[in-house]
């Protein structure tokens, strides 16, 4: 049972930006209609969330995506002292790169990443043993704005090096979330990739793209019982409150702890933001 703290009923001081990668071809065909449920759920919990999409193409690497996010960020964060960012999947690492490369730390109240493979993709290390998954990899990654070529940056060894190079500031909180579900419940395009992540262990559930261990970074809070597509609003009809209720409750607690008077009122440990 999810028990909320009284401080989580307070209104947010800073706005929430939702960052996600989205292929340009999908945008041309569908616009942002697939993310209607994401926006409605975030608005429900935050008052008025700000969508920060990044339209990608096959040539986009981490640095290019980080720079494109910057262009949106500068417009959307203008006039706000700080912002909270919630980022889904690979966009979570792109946002970390954006913040570090462009010295945006003073503008960030918190960063919450949902199913971001900060430690690299177990999937990629297992692909050579699972030819079926390799054949479906392009289809599996396309809705997430990546492809089999630029996802190579998310191999464990490369991610280790990039994590060493990125200077994540201690001046703002970074929270991470993962997800997992049974192979029978994952979407058809990621059923083979889910099997590859399991490798030889049929009980090692994952979300079809990431394993929870891929996503554990800084302050890891929760593993959702959903697929990767569900966690990002890419499955029609999925109740996004299951994700954003917990994510935004934590953001509200972060703000409450960052205000000395509010923290004292609600019996929380004060943490300067």
RODO-2510 file (C-alpha; in nm, 4 decimals, decimal comma):
residues 273
     n   res          X          Y          Z
     1     x     0,0000     0,0000     0,0000
     2     x     0,1350     0,3416    -0,0986
     3     x     0,1212     0,5767     0,2002
     4     x     0,1597     0,9458     0,1168
     5     x     0,3230     1,2022     0,3440
     6     x     0,1193     1,5114     0,4297
     7     x     0,3870     1,7289     0,2694
     8     x     0,3027     1,5684    -0,0647
     9     x    -0,0287     1,7536    -0,0680
    10     x     0,1535     2,0861    -0,1042
    11     x     0,1653     2,2714    -0,4352
    12     x     0,4979     2,2666    -0,6170
    13     x     0,7131     2,5784    -0,6135
    14     x     0,8999     2,4843    -0,9318
    15     x     0,7503     2,3507    -1,2569
    16     x     0,8048     1,9967    -1,3850
    17     x     0,9474     1,9425    -1,7342
    18     x     0,8951     1,6014    -1,8935
    19     x     1,1796     1,5068    -2,1289
    20     x     1,1546     1,2312    -2,3885
    21     x     1,3041     1,1373    -2,7235
    22     x     1,0605     1,0990    -3,0112
    23     x     1,1457     1,0068    -3,3719
    24     x     1,0760     1,2790    -3,6249
    25     x     0,8972     1,0269    -3,8490
    26     x     0,6505     0,9447    -3,5692
    27     x     0,5901     1,3122    -3,5003
    28     x     0,5145     1,3697    -3,8692
    29     x     0,2578     1,0890    -3,8620
    30     x     0,0997     1,1211    -3,5172
    31     x     0,2073     1,4511    -3,3627
    32     x     0,2135     1,4250    -2,9823
    33     x    -0,1157     1,2368    -2,9528
    34     x     0,0515     0,9240    -2,8066
    35     x     0,1628     1,1311    -2,5071
    36     x    -0,1794     1,2708    -2,4179
    37     x    -0,2039     1,0345    -2,1203
    38     x     0,1418     1,1397    -1,9988
    39     x     0,0485     1,5074    -2,0055
    40     x    -0,2888     1,4516    -1,8362
    41     x    -0,1357     1,2451    -1,5559
    42     x     0,1488     1,4903    -1,4923
    43     x    -0,0940     1,7822    -1,4927
    44     x    -0,3076     1,5997    -1,2379
    45     x    -0,0187     1,5760    -0,9928
    46     x     0,1792     1,8913    -1,0700
    47     x    -0,0821     2,1443    -1,1795
    48     x     0,0694     2,2170    -1,5189
    49     x     0,3587     2,0060    -1,6428
    50     x     0,5674     2,1235    -1,9375
    51     x     0,6386     1,8737    -2,2150
    52     x     0,9978     1,8853    -2,3448
    53     x     1,0215     1,6537    -2,6473
    54     x     1,3362     1,5959    -2,8484
    55     x     1,2696     1,5049    -3,2114
    56     x     1,5415     1,2600    -3,3129
    57     x     1,6793     1,1138    -3,6321
    58     x     1,9109     0,8147    -3,6981
    59     x     2,2265     1,0269    -3,6773
    60     x     2,1582     1,1600    -3,3267
    61     x     2,4146     1,0633    -3,0632
    62     x     2,4163     1,1616    -2,6953
    63     x     2,5912     1,4938    -2,7530
    64     x     2,3590     1,5920    -3,0392
    65     x     2,0496     1,4959    -2,8405
    66     x     2,1777     1,6874    -2,5362
    67     x     2,2266     2,0002    -2,7499
    68     x     1,8785     1,9700    -2,8981
    69     x     1,7320     1,9315    -2,5512
    70     x     1,9188     2,2489    -2,4547
    71     x     1,7398     2,4466    -2,7255
    72     x     1,4037     2,3417    -2,5800
    73     x     1,5167     2,3810    -2,2206
    74     x     1,6268     2,7419    -2,2661
    75     x     1,2825     2,8342    -2,3980
    76     x     1,0756     2,6330    -2,1534
    77     x     1,2729     2,7084    -1,8357
    78     x     1,2958     3,0802    -1,9075
    79     x     1,1500     3,2895    -1,6271
    80     x     1,1742     3,0073    -1,3706
    81     x     1,4324     3,0125    -1,0929
    82     x     1,4621     2,6328    -1,1059
    83     x     1,2804     2,3381    -1,2627
    84     x     1,2297     1,9707    -1,1894
    85     x     1,2933     1,7363    -1,4814
    86     x     1,1374     1,3937    -1,5278
    87     x     1,2983     1,2023    -1,8155
    88     x     1,2044     0,8708    -1,9713
    89     x     1,4367     0,6023    -2,1059
    90     x     1,7488     0,7148    -2,2967
    91     x     1,6442     1,0782    -2,2555
    92     x     1,7445     1,0541    -1,8894
    93     x     2,1105     1,0203    -1,9812
    94     x     2,0789     1,2845    -2,2533
    95     x     1,9453     1,5258    -1,9897
    96     x     2,2338     1,4467    -1,7543
    97     x     2,4694     1,5251    -2,0431
    98     x     2,2846     1,8493    -2,1195
    99     x     2,3085     1,9660    -1,7584
   100     x     2,6781     1,8819    -1,7276
   101     x     2,7920     2,0056    -2,0706
   102     x     2,6130     2,3392    -2,0449
   103     x     2,6572     2,4094    -1,6711
   104     x     2,2858     2,4112    -1,5998
   105     x     2,3161     2,2793    -1,2439
   106     x     2,1903     2,6040    -1,0788
   107     x     1,8642     2,5740    -1,2767
   108     x     1,7847     2,2168    -1,1690
   109     x     1,5817     2,1436    -0,8552
   110     x     1,5797     1,7673    -0,9200
   111     x     1,6128     1,5093    -1,1971
   112     x     1,4017     1,1929    -1,1939
   113     x     1,4879     0,9301    -1,4560
   114     x     1,2426     0,6535    -1,5433
   115     x     1,3933     0,3387    -1,6999
   116     x     1,7155     0,5117    -1,8051
   117     x     2,0066     0,2676    -1,8608
   118     x     2,2710     0,4716    -1,6766
   119     x     2,4837     0,1579    -1,6335
   120     x     2,4491     0,0363    -1,9912
   121     x     2,2074    -0,2064    -2,1559
   122     x     2,2240    -0,5711    -2,0524
   123     x     2,0325    -0,6302    -2,3750
   124     x     2,3254    -0,5270    -2,5942
   125     x     2,5689    -0,7586    -2,4182
   126     x     2,3364    -1,0554    -2,4756
   127     x     2,2326    -0,9854    -2,8359
   128     x     2,4918    -1,2024    -3,0078
   129     x     2,3405    -1,5084    -2,8384
   130     x     1,9842    -1,4160    -2,9380
   131     x     1,9508    -1,3624    -3,3140
   132     x     1,5721    -1,3228    -3,2925
   133     x     1,6115    -1,0246    -3,0616
   134     x     1,8768    -0,8723    -3,2880
   135     x     1,6345    -0,8889    -3,5808
   136     x     1,3689    -0,7027    -3,3790
   137     x     1,6033    -0,4471    -3,2200
   138     x     1,5300    -0,1711    -3,4712
   139     x     1,1531    -0,2057    -3,4226
   140     x     1,1949    -0,2153    -3,0457
   141     x     1,4034     0,1040    -3,0296
   142     x     1,2224     0,3124    -3,2908
   143     x     0,9424     0,4455    -3,0631
   144     x     1,2125     0,5547    -2,8164
   145     x     1,3902     0,7691    -3,0742
   146     x     1,6959     0,5447    -3,1154
   147     x     1,8164     0,2749    -3,3538
   148     x     2,0689    -0,0147    -3,3527
   149     x     2,3513     0,2226    -3,4467
   150     x     2,3282     0,5071    -3,1963
   151     x     2,2194     0,2723    -2,9157
   152     x     2,5723     0,1283    -2,9270
   153     x     2,6736     0,4173    -2,6987
   154     x     2,4738     0,2436    -2,4271
   155     x     2,6988    -0,0603    -2,3997
   156     x     2,8128    -0,1121    -2,0420
   157     x     3,1793    -0,0290    -2,1074
   158     x     3,0996     0,2922    -2,2946
   159     x     2,8512     0,4004    -2,0304
   160     x     3,1082     0,3409    -1,7583
   161     x     3,3476     0,5763    -1,9378
   162     x     3,0785     0,8401    -1,9997
   163     x     2,9640     0,8240    -1,6375
   164     x     3,3251     0,8857    -1,5338
   165     x     3,3472     1,1880    -1,7632
   166     x     3,0122     1,3435    -1,6731
   167     x     3,0317     1,5626    -1,3664
   168     x     2,6934     1,5186    -1,2008
   169     x     2,6597     1,7982    -0,9506
   170     x     2,5703     1,7349    -0,5887
   171     x     2,3754     2,0630    -0,5913
   172     x     2,0570     1,8898    -0,7111
   173     x     1,8938     1,5563    -0,6385
   174     x     1,9010     1,2738    -0,8924
   175     x     1,6440     0,9972    -0,8488
   176     x     1,6118     0,6859    -1,0624
   177     x     1,3335     0,4357    -1,1239
   178     x     1,3288     0,1094    -1,3172
   179     x     1,0658    -0,1356    -1,4365
   180     x     1,0096    -0,5031    -1,4949
   181     x     0,7258    -0,7346    -1,5936
   182     x     0,6814    -1,0944    -1,7044
   183     x     0,7713    -1,1754    -2,0642
   184     x     0,4078    -1,2617    -2,1309
   185     x     0,3051    -0,9042    -2,0511
   186     x     0,5552    -0,7132    -2,2644
   187     x     0,4545    -0,5652    -2,5985
   188     x     0,5127    -0,7741    -2,9122
   189     x     0,8003    -0,5618    -3,0429
   190     x     0,9985    -0,6086    -2,7216
   191     x     0,9135    -0,9717    -2,6439
   192     x     1,2278    -1,1036    -2,8108
   193     x     1,4464    -0,8359    -2,6544
   194     x     1,2981    -0,9220    -2,3140
   195     x     1,4027    -1,2833    -2,3721
   196     x     1,7557    -1,1728    -2,4602
   197     x     1,7869    -0,9743    -2,1361
   198     x     1,6738    -1,2805    -1,9393
   199     x     1,9337    -1,4856    -2,1245
   200     x     1,9320    -1,8218    -1,9464
   201     x     1,7219    -1,7187    -1,6468
   202     x     1,3462    -1,7255    -1,7240
   203     x     1,2695    -1,5724    -1,3821
   204     x     1,4865    -1,2653    -1,4378
   205     x     1,2061    -1,0282    -1,5379
   206     x     1,2819    -0,7004    -1,7157
   207     x     1,0830    -0,4389    -1,9077
   208     x     1,1770    -0,5469    -2,2601
   209     x     1,4486    -0,2841    -2,3068
   210     x     1,6179    -0,2447    -1,9690
   211     x     1,6881    -0,4577    -1,6657
   212     x     1,6337    -0,2824    -1,3297
   213     x     2,0083    -0,3073    -1,2612
   214     x     2,0730    -0,1052    -1,5784
   215     x     1,8764     0,1840    -1,4300
   216     x     2,0102     0,2038    -1,0732
   217     x     2,1825     0,5397    -1,0386
   218     x     2,2381     0,7803    -0,7511
   219     x     1,9185     0,7463    -0,5432
   220     x     1,7260     0,4466    -0,6816
   221     x     1,3731     0,4482    -0,5418
   222     x     1,1420     0,1985    -0,7050
   223     x     1,0964    -0,0741    -0,9657
   224     x     0,7599    -0,0425    -1,1394
   225     x     0,5796    -0,3595    -1,2474
   226     x     0,5322    -0,2447    -1,6081
   227     x     0,6936    -0,2740    -1,9513
   228     x     0,9309    -0,0138    -2,0935
   229     x     0,6690     0,1175    -2,3334
   230     x     0,4106     0,1449    -2,0556
   231     x     0,6491     0,3426    -1,8344
   232     x     0,6781     0,6072    -2,1068
   233     x     0,3138     0,6274    -2,2113
   234     x     0,3739     0,4403    -2,5362
   235     x     0,0999     0,1848    -2,4804
   236     x    -0,2515     0,3103    -2,5499
   237     x    -0,4878     0,3002    -2,2554
   238     x    -0,2208     0,2484    -1,9896
   239     x    -0,2889     0,4359    -1,6644
   240     x     0,0099     0,6714    -1,6310
   241     x    -0,0935     0,7556    -1,2738
   242     x     0,0773     0,4285    -1,1784
   243     x     0,4074     0,5929    -1,2729
   244     x     0,3668     0,9623    -1,2077
   245     x     0,1849     0,9316    -0,8764
   246     x     0,5040     0,7977    -0,7178
   247     x     0,7459     1,0113    -0,9183
   248     x     0,5723     1,3402    -0,8402
   249     x     0,5120     1,2495    -0,4750
   250     x     0,8885     1,2166    -0,4400
   251     x     0,9425     1,5521    -0,6129
   252     x     0,7053     1,7173    -0,3669
   253     x     0,8933     1,5612    -0,0762
   254     x     1,2174     1,6953    -0,2238
   255     x     1,0764     2,0467    -0,2282
   256     x     0,9386     2,0123     0,1257
   257     x     1,2797     1,9015     0,2547
   258     x     1,4410     2,1923     0,0709
   259     x     1,2376     2,4530     0,2594
   260     x     1,3579     2,4803     0,6183
   261     x     1,0238     2,6037     0,7546
   262     x     0,8156     2,3407     0,5721
   263     x     1,0595     2,0647     0,6632
   264     x     1,0337     2,1604     1,0291
   265     x     0,6538     2,1795     1,0121
   266     x     0,6214     1,8281     0,8705
   267     x     0,9032     1,6690     1,0703
   268     x     1,1356     1,6203     0,7713
   269     x     1,5119     1,6456     0,7581
   270     x     1,6093     1,9765     0,5959
   271     x     1,8164     1,9403     0,2785
   272     x     1,9271     2,2606     0,1090
   273     x     1,8296     2,2748    -0,2586
***
